[in-house]
Amino acid sequence: MSSPYDFRRITPSVYGDKRPVEGEVVAVLHVMFEDRGLEFIQTKSRTVKLNEIHELMITDEQDAAPGGGADRVRAIGFFEITKSGLIVMGDKVTVNGKKLGTLAGYDVTHMPNHINVVVKTETLDDPDIRVGDRVSFS
């Protein structure tokens, strides 16, 4: 399937004001991969709908971006969307108000079940998250 437009033309300046997207951790994972082979879709943004559940992953690969991928990743949990909206590459991602990192991209390996939402972090240390923690994209 061909793209409806040139993804290189979609820069952060395309996106105007948007409300934060919020979610709640519903399951915690403790698994790390050195060779996961995530393949990010080219799209820099995704809409996420109320009550959808998606996987939250982190990577320390600083070049991770749409159209690329990541091997070094840690799966940290699943979260349910409690306030829907638009999430965009580069969004600041927080858990309980504490910065986790910045949104890197989306892997759709498990669709239509869920999207792997991947966040760039400084380290792959297992973050301290718990069921019920609040996740925010802004």
C-alpha positions in Angstrom: 0.0 0.0 0.0 1.5 3.3 -1.0 1.5 6.4 1.3 -1.0 9.2 0.7 1.8 11.8 1.2 5.5 12.3 1.7 6.2 11.6 5.4 9.3 13.8 5.2 7.0 16.8 4.9 5.3 16.1 8.2 7.4 18.0 10.7 6.6 19.0 14.3 5.5 22.4 13.0 2.5 20.7 11.3 0.9 19.9 14.7 -0.8 22.8 16.5 -2.0 22.9 20.0 -3.3 19.6 21.4 -4.5 18.4 24.8 -2.4 15.8 26.7 -3.3 12.2 26.3 -3.6 10.2 29.5 -3.7 6.6 30.5 -3.5 4.2 33.4 -1.0 1.3 33.7 -3.0 -2.0 33.7 -0.2 -4.5 33.7 3.5 -4.3 34.4 6.2 -6.2 32.4 9.8 -7.0 33.1 11.4 -8.1 29.9 14.4 -6.7 28.0 15.5 -7.5 24.5 18.9 -6.9 22.8 17.6 -7.9 19.4 13.9 -7.2 19.4 13.8 -6.0 15.8 11.0 -3.5 16.2 10.0 -1.8 12.9 8.4 1.6 13.4 5.8 2.8 11.0 6.6 6.0 9.1 3.8 7.9 10.7 4.8 10.4 13.3 1.4 10.6 15.0 -1.4 8.2 16.1 -4.8 8.8 17.5 -5.6 6.7 20.5 -9.1 6.1 21.6 -10.8 6.0 25.0 -10.3 2.5 26.7 -7.8 1.2 24.1 -4.9 -0.7 25.7 -1.4 -0.4 24.2 2.0 -1.7 25.2 4.6 0.8 26.6 8.2 0.1 25.7 11.5 2.0 26.2 14.7 2.1 24.2 18.0 3.8 24.7 18.7 3.9 21.0 18.8 7.7 20.4 18.3 7.4 16.7 15.0 5.5 17.0 12.5 7.3 14.9 9.5 6.7 12.6 10.5 4.6 9.5 13.4 3.1 11.5 13.3 0.7 14.4 14.9 -0.5 17.6 16.6 -3.6 18.9 17.5 -2.7 22.4 14.1 -2.3 24.1 12.5 -3.0 27.4 8.8 -3.8 27.6 7.5 -2.1 30.8 3.8 -2.5 30.7 0.4 -2.0 29.2 -1.7 1.1 29.7 -5.4 2.0 29.0 -6.3 5.3 27.4 -8.3 7.3 29.9 -8.2 10.6 27.9 -8.1 10.1 24.2 -6.4 12.3 21.6 -3.3 12.5 19.4 0.2 11.3 20.4 3.1 12.6 18.4 6.8 11.7 18.0 8.7 13.9 20.4 5.9 14.1 23.0 7.2 14.1 26.5 6.0 11.0 28.3 5.6 11.0 32.0 4.5 8.4 34.6 2.9 9.9 37.7 4.3 13.3 36.6 7.9 12.1 36.4 9.5 12.2 33.0 10.1 8.8 31.4 11.4 10.1 28.0 10.2 11.2 24.6 7.9 9.4 22.2 10.1 7.7 19.5 7.6 5.7 17.4 5.1 2.9 16.9 5.5 -0.7 16.1 2.3 -2.4 14.9 3.4 -6.1 15.1 0.5 -7.0 17.3 -2.2 -5.0 15.6 -5.2 -5.1 15.7 -4.7 -6.1 19.3 -2.4 -3.2 20.4 0.3 -0.8 19.3 3.8 -1.0 20.8 4.3 2.7 21.8 8.1 3.2 22.1 9.7 5.9 24.3 13.4 7.0 24.1 15.1 7.1 27.4 18.6 7.7 28.7 18.9 4.2 30.1 17.1 0.8 29.9 17.0 0.5 33.7 13.7 -1.0 34.7 11.5 2.0 35.7 9.5 1.8 38.9 5.9 1.6 37.6 2.9 0.0 39.1 -0.6 -0.9 38.1 -2.7 2.2 38.5 0.1 4.7 37.7 -0.8 7.6 35.4 0.8 7.8 32.0 0.7 11.2 30.1 1.8 12.3 26.6 2.2 16.0 26.1 
